[in-house]
Amino acid sequence: MSSWPETVPLAECIAKVVGGGTPSRTVQSNWVGSVPWASVKDLAQGELVLDDTQEHISEGALGGSSANLIPAGIPIVCTRMAVGRIAMPSVDMAINQDLKALYPARGVDPRYLLRAVDFLQPELEALASGSTVKGIQVRDLLSLRIPKPPLPTQRRIVEILETLDSEIRLSEAVLEKQTKMREGMITEAISKSRDGSGIEESALGDLLLNGPSGAVIGPFGSNLTAHDYRSAGVPVIFVRDIQSGHLAWKSDVYVSLDKARELSAHVSEPGDILVTKMGDPPGTAAMHDDRLGSAVITADIIRLRADVTKVSPQWLWIFLNSPLAAAQVRAMAGGVTRQKVTLRDFRTLRVSKPNRSTQEQLAGAVQAADSLIAKEQETVAKLRRMRSGLISDVFRGRIRDLGPVSA
């Protein structure tokens, strides 16, 4: 693998740096106008295009202050507070004193400069100083080094990255649509069931196995501590492993088989339903599927075992993640800093239960929707990995085959 030409200081890629300012806030007319006025709060992490700003100023304010008007297509970077955050305005806009506009030098594509400085953000953050508000000097910004390939190659790099960005946005839009369709399907089914004849409504506790095995929480305090954790054995499930209604076990924490036997009352098996009793919000439910075998739950998780003669476990999981269930959880949740529900209260949650045929039909439809969503999520993840790898190769001075380069 060959290398790019020698890296150069950012100063060699920038013709000039222009700052901004804030018009007087005591003059009300300054803030009644159509000129976008950018400040740090307008630059979102990872968003490289800035279409508009939260505040606008008048033409008079622009002429009577140091709030310089920056042409569209010139990258602007935060040098105070969110140091290194950068975006390219799609329209002309004024900037305040916490931002700097970076005018590219001859032979430098502004879009390449944008990507390069965005890659340098961690370094810029490391250079930032200040006791209360972090900032960086322009000279420190300009001292950082980047590769400077020929202009046609810069444009090819940008073209590839923008294509990947477009594909990611498209996949994310498909994913959002699929997720909304899934949620709408569940909401509609529950609403129809509640409005139809013969619908049953039961307390959650009445739909679980009798006895303590129907609903339990994880072990308390000293019964399971970090001292018990191992690098192999029986998995331990934490609240962080329950995400968006699914079990996504990433904790990679285990206990010994002997410890798991000791905590057998707190073991979850495939087919069980796991619910977070703490969090923001609490009450998120996940099915324990067969991808993860027996596992020990932690104290902030409720394990439910449905009585399959009374309700489909899949339907119960679907209902617990519905807006109707969420509203009930919010009403019963307490806690000042972190919302939580008790097992006793959670057992009283009212569950709408259509006939068994409807339960199983919706469960199948949701499973199919989840398969499509998982496939699209993997597509997005793959595209992001490709983009990240290319960015790393380019701005760390490594090269790969970029395909044909046109002038």
Buried (B, 14 or more C-beta within 10 A) or exposed (E): EEEBEEBEEBBBBBEEBBBBBBBEEEBEEBBEBEBBBBBBEBBEEEEBEBEEBEBBBBEBBBEBBBBBBBEEBBBBBBBBBBBBBBBBBEBEBBBBBBBBBBBBBEEBBBBBBBBBBBBBBEBBBEBBEEEEEBBBEBEBBBEBBBBBBEBEBBBBBBBBBEEBBEBBEEBBEBBEEBBEEBBEBBEEBBEEBEEEEEBEEBEBBBBBBEEEEBBBBBBEEEEBEEEBBEEEBBBBBBBBBBBEBBBEBEBEBBBBEEBBEBBEEBBBEBBBBBBBBBBEEBBBBBBBEEEBEBBBBBBBBBBBBBBEEBBBBBBBBBBBBBEBBBEBBEEBBEEEEEBBBBBEBBBEBEBBBBEEEBBEBBBEBBEEBBEBBEEBBEBBEEBBEBBEEBBEBBBEBBBEEBEEBEE
